[in-house]
Amino acid sequence: MRRFKFGWYGDNNLGEQLIQQVLTAQKTASVCPSYDPQDADLQAGEKMLLVDKHNTVRGTLLVTLIENRALKDVDEPLAEAIGTTLPELLEQLSFANGRALKLDEELRITHFRLLAEQAPAK
C-alpha cells in the first residue's frame, strides 16, 4: 500500500495537526499542482497508509475521488474538505514549487475517507 505522509521534521507540529484533522474527518481531501509527480497515478478505490513524519502508520485511507480543477475554480466546499477556509487555501495555493501559480493552472485534488485508525505506539 502507498504511504500518504503528513509532516516533516521542523514543521512546528503541522503534520500532526493535519493527521488529527484526517482522523476526525475535518480533512477529507488534499490538493497539489497537477504536474506534481508524487502520487500522479493514484486511482479512486486505492487504499493508502496514513503516516506521520516518523513513518508511523496512523490509519488507512480509501481514495474516493481524484479530480482536476483550475486554481480559479477553487471554492469554499473544496476548502472545507481540505480542512481550511477559502482565503487560507487560496493563499497556500498561490505559490507552489518555488513559483506563483496562475489562475488557469490545473490542480489535482485527492478525496479520501478514513477506513481505520491506528494509534501510534507509545
C-alpha positions in Angstrom: 0.0 0.0 0.0 1.2 3.5 -0.7 2.1 5.8 2.1 0.3 9.2 2.4 2.7 11.2 4.6 1.8 14.3 6.6 4.6 16.2 8.3 8.3 16.7 8.3 11.0 17.5 10.9 10.8 21.1 11.8 7.1 21.5 10.7 6.1 23.0 14.1 3.6 20.2 14.6 1.7 21.0 11.3 1.9 17.3 10.2 0.3 16.1 13.4 -2.4 18.8 13.2 -3.3 17.6 9.7 -3.3 14.0 10.8 -5.7 14.9 13.6 -7.9 16.6 11.1 -7.9 13.4 8.9 -8.7 11.2 12.0 -11.6 13.4 13.0 -12.9 13.8 9.4 -12.3 17.5 9.3 -9.9 16.9 6.4 -11.1 14.7 3.6 -9.1 16.0 0.7 -5.6 17.1 -0.3 -4.5 19.3 -3.2 -1.4 19.8 -5.2 -0.5 21.2 -8.7 -1.5 18.6 -11.3 2.1 18.4 -12.6 3.4 17.3 -9.2 4.7 13.7 -9.8 4.0 12.4 -6.3 1.0 10.0 -6.4 0.2 11.2 -10.0 -1.0 7.7 -10.9 -3.2 7.3 -7.8 -6.7 6.0 -8.5 -10.1 6.1 -6.8 -10.6 2.9 -4.9 -7.0 2.6 -3.8 -6.1 2.3 -0.2 -3.2 4.2 1.4 -1.5 4.2 4.7 -1.7 7.5 6.6 1.8 8.0 8.1 3.4 10.7 10.2 6.8 12.3 9.9 8.3 9.3 11.8 6.8 6.9 9.2 4.5 5.6 11.9 1.2 4.3 10.4 -1.7 6.2 11.9 -4.5 4.8 9.8 -5.8 3.5 6.5 -7.4 5.8 3.9 -9.6 5.0 0.9 -9.3 7.3 -2.1 -12.8 8.1 -3.1 -12.2 10.6 -6.0 -9.4 12.2 -8.0 -10.4 15.4 -9.7 -8.7 18.1 -11.6 -9.7 21.7 -11.2 -8.2 25.1 -12.2 -7.0 27.3 -9.4 -9.7 29.8 -10.4 -12.3 27.2 -9.7 -11.3 26.5 -6.1 -14.3 27.1 -3.9 -15.5 27.0 -0.2 -16.7 23.4 -0.3 -13.2 22.3 -1.5 -11.5 24.4 1.1 -13.7 22.8 3.8 -12.8 19.3 2.5 -9.2 20.3 2.7 -9.7 21.4 6.3 -9.3 25.2 5.9 -11.0 28.4 4.8 -11.2 29.6 1.2 -8.9 32.6 1.8 -6.3 30.5 3.6 -6.4 27.8 0.9 -6.0 30.4 -1.9 -3.1 31.9 0.0 -1.5 28.4 0.4 -2.1 27.6 -3.3 -0.8 31.0 -4.6 2.8 29.8 -4.6 4.0 26.2 -5.2 7.3 24.6 -6.0 9.1 27.9 -6.0 6.8 30.0 -8.2 3.5 31.7 -8.3 0.6 29.6 -9.7 -1.6 31.1 -12.5 -5.4 31.2 -12.1 -5.8 28.8 -15.0 -3.3 26.2 -13.7 -4.7 22.8 -13.0 -4.7 21.3 -9.6 -5.1 17.6 -8.7 -7.4 17.0 -5.7 -7.4 13.7 -3.9 -10.5 13.0 -1.9 -10.4 10.3 0.7 -12.0 8.8 3.8 -10.6 7.2 6.9 -11.2 3.4 6.9 -9.4 2.6 10.1 -7.3 4.5 12.7 -4.2 3.0 14.3 -2.8 4.6 17.4 0.9 5.3 17.4 3.0 3.1 19.6 4.0 4.7 22.9 
